[in-house]
Amino acid sequence: MRQYVTLECTECRNENYRTSTETRGGKRLELKKHCRRCRKHTLHRQKRK
Ligand SMILES: [Zn+2]
């Protein structure tokens, strides 16, 4: 089942991205993405609904 999730920057907590992901076993998605507020690539983590 696919689910829409919000990805937030782990440094400034800004919610930067929305994506869809495969839900499996409550595992949280973590991706390196560019944060506009930090102005660099940071780790973004799936925000739980
Ligand atoms: Zn940030």
PDB file of the backbone (N, CA, C, O) and the ligand in Angstrom, with CONECT records:
HET     ZN  A 101       1
ATOM      1  N   MET A   1       0.841  -1.203   0.000  1.00  0.00           N
ATOM      2  CA  MET A   1       0.000   0.000   0.000  1.00  0.00           C
ATOM      3  C   MET A   1       0.873   1.249   0.000  1.00  0.00           C
ATOM      4  O   MET A   1       1.832   1.349   0.766  1.00  0.00           O
ATOM      5  N   ARG A   2       0.537   2.186  -0.854  1.00  0.00           N
ATOM      6  CA  ARG A   2       1.324   3.413  -0.911  1.00  0.00           C
ATOM      7  C   ARG A   2       0.688   4.498  -0.052  1.00  0.00           C
ATOM      8  O   ARG A   2      -0.532   4.612   0.065  1.00  0.00           O
ATOM      9  N   GLN A   3       1.575   5.286   0.539  1.00  0.00           N
ATOM     10  CA  GLN A   3       1.127   6.283   1.492  1.00  0.00           C
ATOM     11  C   GLN A   3       1.890   7.582   1.257  1.00  0.00           C
ATOM     12  O   GLN A   3       3.083   7.560   0.953  1.00  0.00           O
ATOM     13  N   TYR A   4       1.214   8.689   1.395  1.00  0.00           N
ATOM     14  CA  TYR A   4       1.884   9.982   1.265  1.00  0.00           C
ATOM     15  C   TYR A   4       2.465  10.383   2.608  1.00  0.00           C
ATOM     16  O   TYR A   4       1.801  10.325   3.643  1.00  0.00           O
ATOM     17  N   VAL A   5       3.725  10.793   2.560  1.00  0.00           N
ATOM     18  CA  VAL A   5       4.392  11.178   3.796  1.00  0.00           C
ATOM     19  C   VAL A   5       5.068  12.535   3.633  1.00  0.00           C
ATOM     20  O   VAL A   5       5.346  12.976   2.518  1.00  0.00           O
ATOM     21  N   THR A   6       5.321  13.175   4.739  1.00  0.00           N
ATOM     22  CA  THR A   6       6.054  14.432   4.766  1.00  0.00           C
ATOM     23  C   THR A   6       7.472  14.136   5.229  1.00  0.00           C
ATOM     24  O   THR A   6       7.691  13.371   6.169  1.00  0.00           O
ATOM     25  N   LEU A   7       8.432  14.758   4.549  1.00  0.00           N
ATOM     26  CA  LEU A   7       9.823  14.617   4.966  1.00  0.00           C
ATOM     27  C   LEU A   7      10.278  15.915   5.612  1.00  0.00           C
ATOM     28  O   LEU A   7      10.153  16.989   5.024  1.00  0.00           O
ATOM     29  N   GLU A   8      10.803  15.811   6.821  1.00  0.00           N
ATOM     30  CA  GLU A   8      11.280  17.009   7.485  1.00  0.00           C
ATOM     31  C   GLU A   8      12.781  16.938   7.721  1.00  0.00           C
ATOM     32  O   GLU A   8      13.348  15.868   7.942  1.00  0.00           O
ATOM     33  N   CYS A   9      13.408  18.111   7.666  1.00  0.00           N
ATOM     34  CA  CYS A   9      14.837  18.233   7.907  1.00  0.00           C
ATOM     35  C   CYS A   9      15.127  17.892   9.370  1.00  0.00           C
ATOM     36  O   CYS A   9      14.454  18.387  10.273  1.00  0.00           O
ATOM     37  N   THR A  10      16.122  17.051   9.593  1.00  0.00           N
ATOM     38  CA  THR A  10      16.417  16.662  10.968  1.00  0.00           C
ATOM     39  C   THR A  10      17.214  17.742  11.699  1.00  0.00           C
ATOM     40  O   THR A  10      17.398  17.659  12.914  1.00  0.00           O
ATOM     41  N   GLU A  11      17.689  18.757  10.964  1.00  0.00           N
ATOM     42  CA  GLU A  11      18.458  19.820  11.617  1.00  0.00           C
ATOM     43  C   GLU A  11      17.602  21.012  12.030  1.00  0.00           C
ATOM     44  O   GLU A  11      17.724  21.521  13.144  1.00  0.00           O
ATOM     45  N   CYS A  12      16.730  21.454  11.114  1.00  0.00           N
ATOM     46  CA  CYS A  12      15.916  22.632  11.445  1.00  0.00           C
ATOM     47  C   CYS A  12      14.431  22.295  11.574  1.00  0.00           C
ATOM     48  O   CYS A  12      13.621  23.152  11.925  1.00  0.00           O
ATOM     49  N   ARG A  13      14.088  21.059  11.293  1.00  0.00           N
ATOM     50  CA  ARG A  13      12.705  20.594  11.437  1.00  0.00           C
ATOM     51  C   ARG A  13      11.749  21.208  10.422  1.00  0.00           C
ATOM     52  O   ARG A  13      10.532  21.152  10.603  1.00  0.00           O
ATOM     53  N   ASN A  14      12.277  21.780   9.380  1.00  0.00           N
ATOM     54  CA  ASN A  14      11.437  22.340   8.341  1.00  0.00           C
ATOM     55  C   ASN A  14      10.864  21.206   7.489  1.00  0.00           C
ATOM     56  O   ASN A  14      11.564  20.252   7.153  1.00  0.00           O
ATOM     57  N   GLU A  15       9.604  21.325   7.152  1.00  0.00           N
ATOM     58  CA  GLU A  15       8.978  20.298   6.313  1.00  0.00           C
ATOM     59  C   GLU A  15       9.175  20.663   4.847  1.00  0.00           C
ATOM     60  O   GLU A  15       8.523  21.572   4.334  1.00  0.00           O
ATOM     61  N   ASN A  16      10.071  19.957   4.180  1.00  0.00           N
ATOM     62  CA  ASN A  16      10.495  20.366   2.844  1.00  0.00           C
ATOM     63  C   ASN A  16       9.899  19.559   1.709  1.00  0.00           C
ATOM     64  O   ASN A  16       9.702  20.091   0.616  1.00  0.00           O
ATOM     65  N   TYR A  17       9.615  18.327   1.933  1.00  0.00           N
ATOM     66  CA  TYR A  17       9.214  17.466   0.823  1.00  0.00           C
ATOM     67  C   TYR A  17       8.002  16.617   1.162  1.00  0.00           C
ATOM     68  O   TYR A  17       7.775  16.210   2.301  1.00  0.00           O
ATOM     69  N   ARG A  18       7.242  16.377   0.113  1.00  0.00           N
ATOM     70  CA  ARG A  18       6.153  15.406   0.209  1.00  0.00           C
ATOM     71  C   ARG A  18       6.452  14.302  -0.790  1.00  0.00           C
ATOM     72  O   ARG A  18       6.843  14.577  -1.925  1.00  0.00           O
ATOM     73  N   THR A  19       6.279  13.099  -0.390  1.00  0.00           N
ATOM     74  CA  THR A  19       6.537  11.993  -1.291  1.00  0.00           C
ATOM     75  C   THR A  19       5.603  10.847  -0.959  1.00  0.00           C
ATOM     76  O   THR A  19       4.954  10.838   0.086  1.00  0.00           O
ATOM     77  N   SER A  20       5.546   9.900  -1.848  1.00  0.00           N
ATOM     78  CA  SER A  20       4.782   8.700  -1.547  1.00  0.00           C
ATOM     79  C   SER A  20       5.757   7.562  -1.338  1.00  0.00           C
ATOM     80  O   SER A  20       6.793   7.487  -1.999  1.00  0.00           O
ATOM     81  N   THR A  21       5.427   6.696  -0.435  1.00  0.00           N
ATOM     82  CA  THR A  21       6.328   5.600  -0.111  1.00  0.00           C
ATOM     83  C   THR A  21       5.560   4.326   0.136  1.00  0.00           C
ATOM     84  O   THR A  21       4.361   4.334   0.415  1.00  0.00           O
ATOM     85  N   GLU A  22       6.279   3.242   0.025  1.00  0.00           N
ATOM     86  CA  GLU A  22       5.706   1.945   0.323  1.00  0.00           C
ATOM     87  C   GLU A  22       5.727   1.771   1.843  1.00  0.00           C
ATOM     88  O   GLU A  22       6.777   1.902   2.473  1.00  0.00           O
ATOM     89  N   THR A  23       4.604   1.487   2.408  1.00  0.00           N
ATOM     90  CA  THR A  23       4.574   1.281   3.862  1.00  0.00           C
ATOM     91  C   THR A  23       4.994  -0.150   4.167  1.00  0.00           C
ATOM     92  O   THR A  23       4.419  -1.108   3.650  1.00  0.00           O
ATOM     93  N   ARG A  24       5.988  -0.271   5.000  1.00  0.00           N
ATOM     94  CA  ARG A  24       6.375  -1.620   5.418  1.00  0.00           C
ATOM     95  C   ARG A  24       6.918  -1.603   6.841  1.00  0.00           C
ATOM     96  O   ARG A  24       7.927  -0.970   7.152  1.00  0.00           O
ATOM     97  N   GLY A  25       6.216  -2.312   7.663  1.00  0.00           N
ATOM     98  CA  GLY A  25       6.676  -2.577   9.025  1.00  0.00           C
ATOM     99  C   GLY A  25       7.047  -1.380   9.864  1.00  0.00           C
ATOM    100  O   GLY A  25       7.931  -1.479  10.716  1.00  0.00           O
ATOM    101  N   GLY A  26       6.397  -0.247   9.649  1.00  0.00           N
ATOM    102  CA  GLY A  26       6.642   0.913  10.484  1.00  0.00           C
ATOM    103  C   GLY A  26       8.043   1.480  10.375  1.00  0.00           C
ATOM    104  O   GLY A  26       8.487   2.222  11.252  1.00  0.00           O
ATOM    105  N   LYS A  27       8.749   1.132   9.295  1.00  0.00           N
ATOM    106  CA  LYS A  27      10.101   1.645   9.114  1.00  0.00           C
ATOM    107  C   LYS A  27      10.040   3.060   8.561  1.00  0.00           C
ATOM    108  O   LYS A  27       9.301   3.330   7.614  1.00  0.00           O
ATOM    109  N   ARG A  28      10.812   3.958   9.146  1.00  0.00           N
ATOM    110  CA  ARG A  28      10.766   5.349   8.716  1.00  0.00           C
ATOM    111  C   ARG A  28      11.797   5.638   7.644  1.00  0.00           C
ATOM    112  O   ARG A  28      12.948   5.203   7.693  1.00  0.00           O
ATOM    113  N   LEU A  29      11.316   6.401   6.673  1.00  0.00           N
ATOM    114  CA  LEU A  29      12.130   6.744   5.526  1.00  0.00           C
ATOM    115  C   LEU A  29      13.132   7.848   5.896  1.00  0.00           C
ATOM    116  O   LEU A  29      12.780   8.825   6.558  1.00  0.00           O
ATOM    117  N   GLU A  30      14.375   7.675   5.460  1.00  0.00           N
ATOM    118  CA  GLU A  30      15.380   8.712   5.671  1.00  0.00           C
ATOM    119  C   GLU A  30      16.118   8.972   4.370  1.00  0.00           C
ATOM    120  O   GLU A  30      16.639   8.048   3.745  1.00  0.00           O
ATOM    121  N   LEU A  31      16.158  10.226   3.969  1.00  0.00           N
ATOM    122  CA  LEU A  31      16.784  10.580   2.700  1.00  0.00           C
ATOM    123  C   LEU A  31      17.639  11.828   2.857  1.00  0.00           C
ATOM    124  O   LEU A  31      17.311  12.729   3.629  1.00  0.00           O
ATOM    125  N   LYS A  32      18.740  11.868   2.112  1.00  0.00           N
ATOM    126  CA  LYS A  32      19.556  13.071   2.036  1.00  0.00           C
ATOM    127  C   LYS A  32      18.953  13.987   0.981  1.00  0.00           C
ATOM    128  O   LYS A  32      18.879  13.629  -0.194  1.00  0.00           O
ATOM    129  N   LYS A  33      18.526  15.163   1.404  1.00  0.00           N
ATOM    130  CA  LYS A  33      17.921  16.107   0.472  1.00  0.00           C
ATOM    131  C   LYS A  33      18.371  17.518   0.804  1.00  0.00           C
ATOM    132  O   LYS A  33      18.874  17.809   1.889  1.00  0.00           O
ATOM    133  N   HIS A  34      18.165  18.381  -0.183  1.00  0.00           N
ATOM    134  CA  HIS A  34      18.569  19.766   0.033  1.00  0.00           C
ATOM    135  C   HIS A  34      17.510  20.512   0.830  1.00  0.00           C
ATOM    136  O   HIS A  34      16.324  20.473   0.505  1.00  0.00           O
ATOM    137  N   CYS A  35      17.952  21.179   1.859  1.00  0.00           N
ATOM    138  CA  CYS A  35      17.055  21.985   2.682  1.00  0.00           C
ATOM    139  C   CYS A  35      17.274  23.451   2.351  1.00  0.00           C
ATOM    140  O   CYS A  35      18.395  23.956   2.405  1.00  0.00           O
ATOM    141  N   ARG A  36      16.196  24.116   2.013  1.00  0.00           N
ATOM    142  CA  ARG A  36      16.301  25.529   1.639  1.00  0.00           C
ATOM    143  C   ARG A  36      16.692  26.393   2.834  1.00  0.00           C
ATOM    144  O   ARG A  36      17.422  27.374   2.689  1.00  0.00           O
ATOM    145  N   ARG A  37      16.210  26.028   3.993  1.00  0.00           N
ATOM    146  CA  ARG A  37      16.492  26.846   5.169  1.00  0.00           C
ATOM    147  C   ARG A  37      17.945  26.688   5.627  1.00  0.00           C
ATOM    148  O   ARG A  37      18.605  27.663   5.985  1.00  0.00           O
ATOM    149  N   CYS A  38      18.437  25.421   5.609  1.00  0.00           N
ATOM    150  CA  CYS A  38      19.835  25.176   5.989  1.00  0.00           C
ATOM    151  C   CYS A  38      20.797  25.523   4.848  1.00  0.00           C
ATOM    152  O   CYS A  38      21.989  25.728   5.074  1.00  0.00           O
ATOM    153  N   ARG A  39      20.275  25.585   3.640  1.00  0.00           N
ATOM    154  CA  ARG A  39      21.052  25.831   2.428  1.00  0.00           C
ATOM    155  C   ARG A  39      22.149  24.800   2.223  1.00  0.00           C
ATOM    156  O   ARG A  39      23.261  25.128   1.809  1.00  0.00           O
ATOM    157  N   LYS A  40      21.828  23.577   2.513  1.00  0.00           N
ATOM    158  CA  LYS A  40      22.754  22.468   2.264  1.00  0.00           C
ATOM    159  C   LYS A  40      21.983  21.163   2.298  1.00  0.00           C
ATOM    160  O   LYS A  40      20.790  21.133   2.600  1.00  0.00           O
ATOM    161  N   HIS A  41      22.687  20.083   1.981  1.00  0.00           N
ATOM    162  CA  HIS A  41      22.045  18.786   2.042  1.00  0.00           C
ATOM    163  C   HIS A  41      22.043  18.282   3.474  1.00  0.00           C
ATOM    164  O   HIS A  41      23.073  18.245   4.146  1.00  0.00           O
ATOM    165  N   THR A  42      20.875  17.903   3.912  1.00  0.00           N
ATOM    166  CA  THR A  42      20.755  17.374   5.260  1.00  0.00           C
ATOM    167  C   THR A  42      19.935  16.092   5.203  1.00  0.00           C
ATOM    168  O   THR A  42      19.336  15.768   4.178  1.00  0.00           O
ATOM    169  N   LEU A  43      19.917  15.381   6.298  1.00  0.00           N
ATOM    170  CA  LEU A  43      19.098  14.187   6.382  1.00  0.00           C
ATOM    171  C   LEU A  43      17.647  14.585   6.643  1.00  0.00           C
ATOM    172  O   LEU A  43      17.340  15.329   7.575  1.00  0.00           O
ATOM    173  N   HIS A  44      16.784  14.075   5.804  1.00  0.00           N
ATOM    174  CA  HIS A  44      15.356  14.319   5.989  1.00  0.00           C
ATOM    175  C   HIS A  44      14.690  13.032   6.421  1.00  0.00           C
ATOM    176  O   HIS A  44      14.969  11.956   5.892  1.00  0.00           O
ATOM    177  N   ARG A  45      13.821  13.161   7.372  1.00  0.00           N
ATOM    178  CA  ARG A  45      13.172  11.969   7.911  1.00  0.00           C
ATOM    179  C   ARG A  45      11.668  12.075   7.756  1.00  0.00           C
ATOM    180  O   ARG A  45      11.069  13.147   7.845  1.00  0.00           O
ATOM    181  N   GLN A  46      11.095  10.920   7.523  1.00  0.00           N
ATOM    182  CA  GLN A  46       9.643  10.830   7.390  1.00  0.00           C
ATOM    183  C   GLN A  46       8.972  11.252   8.695  1.00  0.00           C
ATOM    184  O   GLN A  46       9.311  10.783   9.781  1.00  0.00           O
ATOM    185  N   LYS A  47       8.025  12.141   8.544  1.00  0.00           N
ATOM    186  CA  LYS A  47       7.275  12.572   9.710  1.00  0.00           C
ATOM    187  C   LYS A  47       6.075  11.654   9.879  1.00  0.00           C
ATOM    188  O   LYS A  47       5.321  11.421   8.935  1.00  0.00           O
ATOM    189  N   ARG A  48       5.910  11.150  11.057  1.00  0.00           N
ATOM    190  CA  ARG A  48       4.806  10.219  11.277  1.00  0.00           C
ATOM    191  C   ARG A  48       3.490  10.979  11.362  1.00  0.00           C
ATOM    192  O   ARG A  48       3.415  12.057  11.952  1.00  0.00           O
ATOM    193  N   LYS A  49       2.467  10.406  10.772  1.00  0.00           N
ATOM    194  CA  LYS A  49       1.168  11.070  10.788  1.00  0.00           C
ATOM    195  C   LYS A  49       0.478  10.892  12.122  1.00  0.00           C
ATOM    196  O   LYS A  49      -0.633  11.388  12.313  1.00  0.00           O
TER     197      LYS A  49
HETATM  198 ZN    ZN A 101      17.052  22.271   7.445  1.00  0.00          ZN2+
END
